Amino acid sequence: MFALSGGVAAVRRDMDLFGVIMLAFLPAVGGGTLRDLLLDQPVFWLEDSVVLAIAALGGVVAFFAANAVDNWKPLRWADAAGLALFAVTGAVKAADLGYGLPIMMIMGVMTATFGGLLRDVVANRDPLVLKEDIYATAALLGALIYGVLIRSTSTEAFAFFAALAAAFALRGAAIVFKLSLPRPRA
């Protein structure tokens, strides 16, 4: 889903097929790549290149069907699910390495949102993650809940799914009710 968003952004910027595929990679693997580099871990897609093939496929689909992809309403919900999943897996990776709650939260948010930030910078757009309705905040909530639960008496599975549900629910509420964080008055 994240690769499709990168591909659509590239098509909107009138990039060629190579540009569309390259921009599809950024949201698909950008956050996890930065997370792994900062945590001094092997970069996940170097060990499992299937991820790159899936991201490239997302770019090709966006190249040939950008309008259909962009207008497909369930894509926002799939993106919300991806956001929740990436946020929690980022927190899990930090927890597995023994880091505390602040690092789990940073890695969760970074894993879920940094690729989209890269996409927007490369596409010369204002970063949506910094101004869109509640997005990064949902990732932060998911990572926070995972970190708190995993440090308590919760099982790994309960912590994972509770955090996933919380991040998805907050993002879903933002979509349905058009919620956003306050902005400064002009």
C-alpha atoms as one frame of an Amber mdcrd trajectory, in Angstrom:
protein
   0.000   0.000   0.000   2.787   2.414   0.841   4.471   1.658  -2.501   1.248
   2.555  -4.292   1.201   5.931  -2.536   4.743   6.618  -3.711   3.918   5.536
  -7.241   0.843   7.744  -7.398   2.815  10.737  -6.071   5.401  10.173  -8.811
   2.753   9.933 -11.531   1.253  13.218 -10.290   4.709  14.765 -10.707   4.903
  13.413 -14.274   7.861  11.100 -13.595   8.829   8.339 -16.000   8.469   4.624
 -15.197  11.865   4.492 -13.482  10.995   7.530 -11.358   7.640   6.027 -10.405
   9.241   2.771  -9.297  11.975   4.597  -7.373   9.430   6.778  -5.609   7.382
   3.652  -4.799  10.388   2.268  -2.896  10.658   5.228  -0.533   7.441   4.845
   1.480   7.609   1.056   1.239  11.083   0.616   2.719  12.312   4.058   3.822
  11.171   3.983   7.452  12.326   0.441   8.108  15.662   1.143   6.445  16.351
   4.154   8.653  15.219   2.210  11.731  17.587  -0.663  10.966  20.509   1.667
  10.253  19.991   3.580  13.503  19.622   0.373  15.495  22.785  -1.017  13.831
  20.875  -3.995  12.463  20.946  -5.600   9.015  18.654  -3.655   6.699  15.571
  -5.836   6.366  15.230  -5.747   2.572  18.849  -6.811   2.058  17.932 -10.139
   3.652  14.499 -10.462   2.019  14.474  -8.922  -1.444  10.864 -10.022  -2.009
   9.976  -6.721  -0.346  11.685  -4.879  -3.203   9.778  -6.866  -5.802   6.481
  -6.048  -4.088   7.411  -2.345  -3.919   8.386  -2.353  -7.604   5.084  -4.023
  -8.453   3.269  -1.292  -6.524   5.103   1.299  -8.610   4.206  -0.429 -11.880
   0.539  -0.675 -10.857   0.522   3.013  -9.947   2.200   3.897 -13.256  -0.486
   2.208 -15.305  -3.496   2.852 -13.057  -2.732   5.944 -10.952  -6.245   7.388
 -11.169  -7.906   4.100 -10.263  -5.493   3.592  -7.352  -5.916   7.164  -6.141
  -9.723   6.957  -6.277  -9.937   3.518  -4.628 -11.507   4.368  -1.260 -10.370
   1.214   0.595  -6.781   2.344   0.003  -7.054   4.801   2.921  -8.050   1.922
   5.195  -5.279  -0.318   3.885  -2.851   2.547   4.472  -4.185   2.892   8.038
  -3.577  -0.819   8.597  -0.063  -0.509   7.161   0.650   2.475   9.383  -0.441
   0.532  12.461   1.556  -2.542  11.466   4.742  -0.596  10.688   4.462   1.382
  13.936   4.147  -1.722  16.066   6.846  -3.689  14.223   9.208  -0.739  14.659
   8.532  -0.736  18.390   8.928  -4.530  18.528  12.340  -4.370  16.892  13.545
  -1.769  19.402  12.102  -3.773  22.317  13.731  -6.980  21.089  17.073  -5.181
  21.159  16.507  -4.122  24.774  15.701  -0.451  24.250  13.338   1.426  26.545
   9.997   3.054  25.884  11.240   6.335  24.344  13.312   4.505  21.726  10.457
   2.066  21.035   8.175   5.037  20.381  10.679   6.803  18.134  11.383   3.651
  16.133   7.669   2.909  15.799   6.859   6.369  14.474   9.933   6.423  12.261
   9.208   3.014  10.749   5.621   4.005   9.983   6.138   7.535   8.686   9.682
   8.255   7.494   9.223   6.632   4.094   6.235   8.870   3.392   8.248  11.880
   4.486  10.993  10.887   2.019   8.375  10.381  -0.706   7.022  13.872  -0.212
  10.449  15.539  -0.099  11.606  13.788  -3.283   8.284  14.599  -4.994   8.714
  18.235  -3.891   5.521  18.280  -1.824   4.795  19.522   1.667   5.270  16.472
   3.923   1.781  15.106   4.564   2.894  13.386   7.762   3.484  16.813   9.320
   0.136  18.310   8.376  -2.369  15.587   7.538  -5.126  14.588   9.908  -3.930
  12.417  12.755  -1.349  10.101  11.174   1.986  10.114  12.969   0.061  10.487
  16.230  -1.663   7.158  15.547   1.743   5.544  15.010   2.964   7.092  18.259
  -0.044   5.715  20.128   0.509   2.215  18.753   4.195   2.221  19.669   3.433
   3.634  23.135   0.790   1.016  23.885   3.070  -1.780  22.705   5.913  -0.477
  24.859   3.783  -0.114  27.972   2.117  -3.509  27.570   5.280  -5.431  26.739
   6.982  -3.993  29.831   4.034  -5.031  31.990   2.656  -8.517  32.467   1.153
  -8.743  28.970   2.062 -11.461  26.538   3.856 -10.570  23.301   0.779 -11.418
  21.216  -1.599  -9.366  23.365   0.737  -6.349  23.370   1.196  -6.582  19.596
  -2.489  -6.856  18.715  -3.684  -4.318  21.291  -1.178  -1.774  19.978  -2.101
  -2.576  16.383  -5.800  -2.127  17.157  -5.214   1.166  18.990  -3.162   2.715
  16.182  -5.638   1.541  13.552  -8.625   2.759  15.589  -7.144   6.227  16.074
  -6.219   6.534  12.400  -9.655   5.221  11.430 -11.374   7.749  13.688  -9.317
  10.497  12.049 -10.446   9.317   8.610 -14.126   8.978   9.513 -14.486  12.081
  11.654 -11.841  14.196   9.876  -9.932  14.653  13.112  -6.698  16.595  13.245
  -4.397  18.022  15.847  -4.711  21.730  16.684  -2.778  24.204  14.545  -1.559
  27.635  15.521  -3.865  30.539  14.819  -2.681  32.966  12.144
